[in-house]
Amino acid sequence: MRKKWGILFSVLLALTVLAGCGQPESGASGNDVIKVATDAAYPPFEKQEGNGKITGFDIEVIEAIAKAEGMKVSVKHTGWDPLFEAIKRGKMDVGISAMTITDERKKQFDFSDPYFEAKQLILVPKDSKVKSLKDLKGKKIGVQSATTGAEVVKKAFGTTYPGLKGYDDTPGAIDDLANGRVDAVVADNGVVQDYVKRKLKGQFKTVEDQSFEPEHYGIIVKKGNKELLGKINSGLKKIKKDGTLEKIRNKYFGKE
């Protein structure tokens, strides 16, 4: 009888071990589906189509990275602020959304290597005499809240500058510029140029302030998730080397 119980215990133990092996943590296996959070209101980097599908430069980049590492991704529109919270709480594995790598953000998240270089642009009406950010002092300036665009304005005019108007997304700020509710918008070049090309041809112009420093976009994971970060960086390195990243960039922004 004791021998039978011993055999049964061994079988149950083996089944328990196998069950545990079949459920790895996210990012621990090449067969995992990585949950990706984004703010799908930032074309051409990410946008939500009429059928609900999320498309854009960032989406193709993360899909290419996953493919290079034998992984799959599931992309969800969370919005900008909720994206960071979802990564912190472990509800989502990866965040990609034209996100500038900053020292402040690096305190809270682990960033991948850079995959895109950007800079801030000033968008103003075509007949505007604005030549730099300092010319906007006393004017109403639209920005997407909690972005580097907002930070450069605060740095120039102070954190309590009354002319600063924050928006949930950059297209909302540009729409208000088109309707005369603000005098200018400060935002990432890729988004501004895409919006002007698609909707505001001939009405507005962009101004580049030489004091604006280049920025680099990165992909975030929860602080300490070194395994998943390693896979992302490995995949990113592969798509840089084989030309996939350049091909995706050219598709959305043209050849440099």
Secondary structure as GFF3:
##gff-version 3
##sequence-region A 1 256
A	DSSP	alpha_helix	2	21	.	.	.	ID=ss1
A	DSSP	beta_strand	33	38	.	.	.	ID=ss2
A	DSSP	beta_strand	41	42	.	.	.	ID=ss3
A	DSSP	beta_strand	46	48	.	.	.	ID=ss4
A	DSSP	beta_strand	54	55	.	.	.	ID=ss5
A	DSSP	alpha_helix	57	68	.	.	.	ID=ss6
A	DSSP	beta_strand	72	77	.	.	.	ID=ss7
A	DSSP	alpha_helix	80	88	.	.	.	ID=ss8
A	DSSP	beta_strand	94	95	.	.	.	ID=ss9
A	DSSP	alpha_helix	103	106	.	.	.	ID=ss10
A	DSSP	beta_strand	109	111	.	.	.	ID=ss11
A	DSSP	beta_strand	116	118	.	.	.	ID=ss12
A	DSSP	beta_strand	120	125	.	.	.	ID=ss13
A	DSSP	three_ten_helix	133	136	.	.	.	ID=ss14
A	DSSP	beta_strand	141	144	.	.	.	ID=ss15
A	DSSP	alpha_helix	148	157	.	.	.	ID=ss16
A	DSSP	beta_strand	164	167	.	.	.	ID=ss17
A	DSSP	alpha_helix	170	178	.	.	.	ID=ss18
A	DSSP	beta_strand	184	188	.	.	.	ID=ss19
A	DSSP	alpha_helix	189	199	.	.	.	ID=ss20
A	DSSP	beta_strand	204	207	.	.	.	ID=ss21
A	DSSP	beta_strand	215	217	.	.	.	ID=ss22
A	DSSP	beta_strand	220	222	.	.	.	ID=ss23
A	DSSP	alpha_helix	226	241	.	.	.	ID=ss24
A	DSSP	alpha_helix	244	253	.	.	.	ID=ss25
###
